[in-house]
Amino acid sequence: MKLQSISYRGIRALNASINPYKADIPKDTVNFVIPFAEFEVGDVNVFIGENGSGKSSVIDMIRASAFPEILATLVRENPIGYCPPAYCLSFKNGHRAIYSFPFAPFDLNLPVDFAGCETYFVRGSLIEQTAQDLHKYDPAKHKKLPPPFLREDQLHYRHCGQVTPVIDTHCVEELNRARADLAGLADRSKDFNDPGLRYVDENSLIDCGDGTVKVCLGDDSDVFNRIPVQCFPSGWQSYAATAAWLVTRPKDSICLIEEPEVHLHPKLQRLLLRRLLAIAEQNVLQLFISTHSAALINSLGANADRKVGVKLFQTTNGFVDPALDLAPTLDALGYKASDILQSNCVIWVEGPSDRIYLNYWIKGHNVDLFEGVHYTIMFYGGRLFSHVSGAEASEETLDDGEAVDDFISLRCINRHSAIVFDSDKASSNSPLSETKLRLQKEFGSQAWVTQGREIENYLDEGLLFNSIKAAHKHATNILQTGQWANLLKYEIAPEPNQARQKPRTATKVKVARDYVKTNPKVDFTPLDLRKRITHLCDFIVRSNHYDL
């Protein structure tokens, strides 16, 4: 059973203030009651925000539907008069669990340490109503617990910062699955099919069942070393324990995870998110995750082909809101360029359409490379192009006498940097601009200057025009063809009294999205595309310290 939406009022600090509603309250209104706030949820729901902003309150509202002993913790000791605490969990099958908390216990002889709790469970035409008095501070003193709405096998909770990871067979399986990305661990799967080797299996870790694990290390892959599990890196333990916990949850259940980033390097955080999403898709799970991690937040947009729907929410000012703009959100969390600085490889491009094509080609060339895990694509923007530099030393002087520190040094941000830009040449004899020649020299072999006019000249012209027509239905033909043509310029049918219409330019991003969607098989034959993408993928692999 999956959740569809949550309505809430006066739950801890969530929707507990009259201030947002003052402007809409009619004059002379008496006995005003704050309305419910509501948000719809998806398959995977990620909640971010400052400490104390309400992330755990959302998790606990859901958790209480299976573990009612925590219901009393959801209300204040002294609720505000215009804000009677209540919330409603609405499920996709039409069922609802409604919880309301009167200002006083039902048994008026009880002390103020008790709070009343009413439940209304709606299951089709069946309505179940209960009323209990719960102790606000000591669950052992509850007079009687409300019945759970969900069974314990339907809802599962894990606070990664409050559990000690236990490495078992499932954990070892998860580590073997991620072995290529674990520092210091050999990836035996690469050599498993070599008949000259004596490997019994391709696993890099083998559970001995006695608290130790045989580990194949990267600097000596011919033998195993037996290691006590408590000696494993804490990040490995946390990654494996969280992934193994989720993969062993029953199908079609709701899973609540708090702070999955604990002990994890940003790279492992991104790997963990990918694994959690894959498990959620495989086992049809609904996830609710609270986090402070910029790496997790950034990687939500890195995998556009995932099957599960992901929603990002920000808890702020007493409300749970969809996080539509990540820039102020990351700023509010105190993050600046940390994710860029810790990325193993950064590829700088001018705009979003370049990113779409690069991901398309990289995935077509090497399916094991993932954006957000092995590389990050960043935008320098066309207007900033003349202000960026590939030089590393801040005191280095350029040929024209201008110091590098007058430019934005991309390699000072991350030394494993490559750059891709259009030549913008109109013919083979056209020269590159001074800025492009400078960047080509500074980045050396990691500068990809398109062999045609623009990045679109690496595409099949007929298929590209199909995508132009998909984005601009009135397009009749492209104006130019060839290596030096602007392939995004097109015509539409002229009006009856016109000889021809003024040429138009297609929207780069719309065309790019349609092209990669409708042409899943990549053609690497145009111009020097195969050579360039091979070189770029090799650079990404080396930046991640893998063997080619």
N, C-alpha and C positions, 0 to 999 in steps of 0.2 A: 504494500500500500504506500503510495507516494504522496507527499505534500504538494499542494497547489499554491496556497497563500497563507500568510500569517497576519492577523489583525491584533493590535495591542493598544493598551492605554494604561498608564501608571505602573508599568512593570519596571521596578527599580527606578532608573533614571530615564527610561524610554517613554516618550510622549507623556511627560509628567508635569509640564509647565503650561500655564495659560498664555504666556507671552506670544507664541506664534499665532494665537487665535484672537487676540484683543481687537485687532482692526475689523474683524468680521462679526463681532458680537453687537447686536442691536442695542441701542441705548435703553436704559431702564430694564434690561434683562435681569431676571431673578433666577437663581438656581441654575446657572449655566453649568453644563457638564461637557468636559472635553470630548470631542468625537474620537473614534478609533482611527488610528493610522494603519495602513495596510501595504504590504508588498507581496508580489508574486515571485515564486521561486522556480528554479530550473532543475536540470539533472545534477549539476555540480554548482554549488553556491559558495563563494569565497567572501568572507567578511573581513574588512580591514578598518583600522582606526586606532586612535590613541588608546593608551591604557585607561580603563574606566569609562570608555565611550559607549559600551553596551554590546560588544561582540559576544562575550560569554553569556549575557542575558538572553540573546537570541538562541544560542546553543541550549541553554538551560530550559527555556520555554518548550523546546522540542523534547529535550531529555525527560522532562517531568511527565510527559504522556505515557512513558513506560516505567518511570521511577518516581512515583508521586511523593515520596518522602522529601523531595527537594522543593515542593510547591511553596511551602511557607517562606522559603528564602527569596522568592520572587517579588515580595511586597515589602514596602517600607514599614518600619515600626510605627510611624505616624503618617498614614496616607493623607494627601491633601483633599479637602472637602469637595472640590469641583472635579476631582479626578479619581473616581472609584476604580481600583485596579481590576483589570480583566484582560483576557486575550482569547483568541480563537484560532485553532489550527484547522484549516480546510483542506480536505484531501481530494485527489483527482477522481475518486469513485463517488464523490458527493457526501461522504461522511464528514462529520465535524466534531471536534472536541473543544468545548467552551468552558473556560475557568473564570470564575468571578470571586472576588474577595470582599465581603462586607467590611464595614469599618469596625465591627465589634464581633466577638465570638457569638455563636448561636446560644450557647449556654451562658447566660449573663452572670452566673455565679463564678465563672472562671476568671482568673486574673488577666491583666492586659498582656501577659506573655503569650496569650493564645490569639489566633486569628481564625476567622471563619473562612471556609472554602466551599463554594458551590461548584458542582460539575454538571454539565449537560452534554451527554453523549448522543449524537444523532447518527443513527445508522439506518438509512432509508426511512421507513415509516416508524421505526422503533426509536423511542426517546427514553434515555435512562438518566435520571436526576438523583444526585446525592448531595448531602450537606454534612460537613465534618468540621471539627475544631482542631487546628494544628498548632503545635508549639512552635513559636518563632525561632527558637535558638537550639532546642534539643530534640532531634527526631525521635529519641527514645520515649519522649513524653507525649507524642501525638495520641489523642484520644482514639481516633480511628482513621486509618488512611483511606483516601478515595481509591476507588478501583483504578487500575491502569487502563488506559484506552488502547495502548499497543502492547503486545506481548514482548517479553524480553528478547525473543528471537527475531523480532521485527525491527528493533532499534538497538544500536550499539554505539558506545561512547569510548573515546580514547583521548586523554590529555597527554601529549607526548612529552611535556615538560615535567610531569609528575609520576612517570612510570620508569622503572628500571628495565631496560631492554634485556630480554632473555633470548639467547641465540639457540634456535632449534633447527630441525630439518627444513622447515618452511623458510626460515631466515637464510639458511645456507643456499637454498634454491634461488632466493631473490638476489643474493650476492653473486651467484654464478650467472644469473641473467644479466647483471650489470657489470660483469667482470672487465669488459673492455674499457670501462670508464672509472675504474678504481685504481688510484695511484699505487704503484708498487706491486700490483698483482699481474701475473702472466695471463694472457688470453690464449689458452690452449686450443680453442676452437679453430684458430687459424691453421694449426698444424695437424688437426685431428685426422684429416683425410690423406695425410702423407703416409704412404705404405712403408716408408723407411723408418718411421717412428714407432715406438712400442706403447703408445698411450692406450690405456685400457678404456678411458672415456675422455670426453672433451672438457669435463669440469675442472675448474681451477681450485675449487674448495670441496672437500669431502668431510661430511659430518661423521665423527668417530662414535658418537652416541654416549660419550663419557665426559662431556664438558670440554672436549678438545676438538679441533678441526684441522685436518691436513690442508695446508695452503701451498700453492705453487707460486713462488715469487718471480717477479719479472726479471731479476738479475740471474736466476738459475732455474730455468723452466723444466729441467730434466728430472728434478727430484722434488718431493714434498717435504715441507717442514711442519711438524705438529705443534700447534699453538693453542694455549688455553683461550677460551672464548672471551674471558674477561680482559685479555691482552689485545683484543681487536681494537682498532681505532674507534673512538666513540661515535664518529660520524657513520662508519659502516654499521655499527650496532643499531643506531637510531634508524637509519635508512631501511635496513633489513627488517627490523622489528615492526615498523609502521606498515611497510608493504606486505609483510607476511600476515600481520593482523587483518588487514583489509581483504586480502585474497582468501582468507578462511571465513569471512562473514557469509551468512546464507544469502542466496540470490534474492533479488527484489526487496532488500531491506534498506533501512535508512541508517547511515553511518555519520557520526559526529566526530570531528577531529579538531583538536585545539593545538596550535603551535607546532605544526609538523616540521618546522625549520630548525628546531632545537638541535644543536651540535653539528649542523650540516653546513658545509661550504656552499656558496651560491650555486656552483655547478651541480652538487649533489641535490640541492633543493629543487633545481629544475628537472633533474632526472627523476626525483621522487614524484613531482607533480605529473610528469608524463606517465609514470607507472600507475599512479592512483587513477588517472583518467582512463588508462587502458583497462584497469581492473573494473572500474565503474561501468565501462561499456560492456565488458565481457560478462559481468555478473548482474547487470541491470540494477546497479545500486544508485541510490540518491545520496549525494555527499553534501555535508555542511562543514566548511573549514574556516576556522578563524586564524589569522596570521598577521605578523608585522613585516613579513619578508618582501623586500623590493624585488628580489630575484623571482619569487613565485608570482608576484603581481605582473611583472614584465613578461614573463613567459606565457601568461594566459593568452596573449595575442600571437604567439609564435607559431602555433600549429593550427592552420586554418582548415585542415582536412579532417579534424577530429569529428567523431560521430555524436558525442555527447554534447549537450548544450551547457555552456558555462556562463554563469552570471556573477558579476562582481558587485559587491555592496560596500558602502562606506557608512560606518556608524559615526554620526556627528551631530552635535546640537540636540541630542535627545531623539533622533530619528534614524531609521535605516533607509538609506537612499541608494538607488543604482549609481555606481561610480562611472559616469559618462566621460569625464575628463581626468585622465590619470596624472597630468602634470601637477595640479594643485594638491592632489591626494598624496603623491610622493613627497612633495615639498612639506606638507603638513606632518608627514611621518619622519621628517628630518633626513631624507635621502637626497643625495645630489647625483654624482656620477659614479657611485660605488659599483653599480652593475657593469658599467663600461670598463672600469679599472680592473675588475676581477674576471672579465671575460677572457678566454684563452685566445680568441682571434676576433678582430673587428674588421669588417668590410665597409668602407665608406662609399656611399652612392649619393647621387643628386636628389632622388625623390622616390616615392612609393612604387611607381611602376618598375623602376630598376630593381627594387627589392623583390617584387613579384617574379620577374624573369630570372633573377639570380637563384632564388630558392627553387624554382622550376628546373633550372639546368643542373644545379648542385644535386638535387634529389634524383634527377634522371641519370646522373653520372655515378653517384655514390649514395645508395639508399641508407647507409649507416650514419650519415652526417645529418645532424638536426640543428636548426636555428634555435638559439636559446640554450643549447647544451654545448655544442662544439664551436659555434661562431655566433657573432652578433652583427646584424646589419644596421648601420647608423646613417643618418642623412646629414650631409653638410649644406644642402640647399644651394640652388643656383646663384643667389645673390651673395653668398658667402664664399663662392668658389675662389675668387681672386685673393681671399684673405687666409686661406689655409695653406699649410706647409707639411711636407713629409720629412723635414730635417729633424734630427733627434736632439742635438745640442742647442740649448737656448742661446748660447753666445756665438753660434756659427754665423758667418756672414755670407750672404748670397752674392752672386756675380755682380749685381748692380750696386753693391755696397749696403743694401738694406739688411738689417739684422733679423734673424729668425724670430726673435721675441716680439717683433712687430706683427707677426703672423700667428694664426692659431695652429700650433704644432700637433697634428693628429697622432704622431708617433710618441709624443710625450704623454698623451692620454693612454695609449696602449701600444707597446712596441711591436706587437704582432698585428700590424695593420696593413691592409691592402686598400687600393682605391680603384674605382671604376668610373670612367667618364667618357662621354661622347667626343669623337674627334671634331664633329660639326664641320667637316670638310665638304665642300661642294664638288670636288673632283680629286683625282689622285695627285694632282699637282698643287692643290691648295695647301698652304702651310698651316701647322698648328699655331694656336695663339701663344704668346709669350708665357702666359700663366700655365698652360697645359704642358709646354716644353719644360718649364721649371718643375712642375709636379712629377712629370715623367722621369726627370733626372733624380729628384729627391727620393722617390719611392722605388726607383730602379725596376727590378723584375716584378715587383708587386704593384706596378701601375698597369692597369688594363685600359688601353686607349682603343676604342672600337675601330675595327678595320673598315667599317662602313661609316656613313654619316652619323648614325645614331644607333642605339642598342636595338631598335626595332628592325634594323637592316639585317640582323641575324635570323629573322623569322621568315617563314614561307609566305611570300607575298599574297598568294591566293587565300591561304588560311587567315592571314592578317586582315584581309579585306572582309572576309566573313565575320570576323569579330568587330570590325568597324561598323558593318551593317547591323550587327546585333546591338551595338551601343547607340547607333544613329540610324534609325530605320529608313530615313529618306535618302541615305547615301546611294548613289548610282554607280560610281567608279572612283578609283584613286587617280590622282592627277599625274603621278610620276612612278616609275619603277627603276630598279637598279640599285647598285651599291651606294651611290651618293645621293639618292632621292630622299625626300621627306615623305615617307610612306604613310604618314597620318593625315596628309591633305587629301580631301575628297570633294566631289561635286554632288549636288542634288539636282533633280530634274528642274529645268527652268519653268517659269510661269509662261502661259500662252503668248504673252506679248514681249517676252525676253528672249534674247539669243542664248544666253547662258547665265547661270547664277554665279555669284562671287564664291571662290573656293573657301572651304571651311576646314578646320583642323579638329580631328577626333580627340576625345578625352582620353589621355594616356592610361589612367588607372582603370577605367571601365573596359577599355580594349584589352589591357593586360590581363585582367581577371577573367574575361571571357576566353581569351586565347589559351591560357593554361588549363582552364576548366574543360574546354572542348577538344583539346589536343593533348591527351595524357602521355602519348609517346613522343619523346623529344627527338628532334632531328638535329644532329650535331654537325651536319655537312656544310652549312653555309659559312663562307669566309674562314676565319681562323677560330671558330667557336670551339671546336673540339680541343684544339691546342690550349686555348685560354682557360676553359673550364677544367681541364685536366691539371693545369698548373695551379689554378686557384684551389682545387680540392686537395692537391698535394700539400699546398701551403697550410691549409686548415688542419690536415692530419699532422703535419710536423709541429704546428703550434700547440696541438693537444698532446704532444710527446708520444705519438704512436709511431710504430714502424710502418714504412710504406710496403 
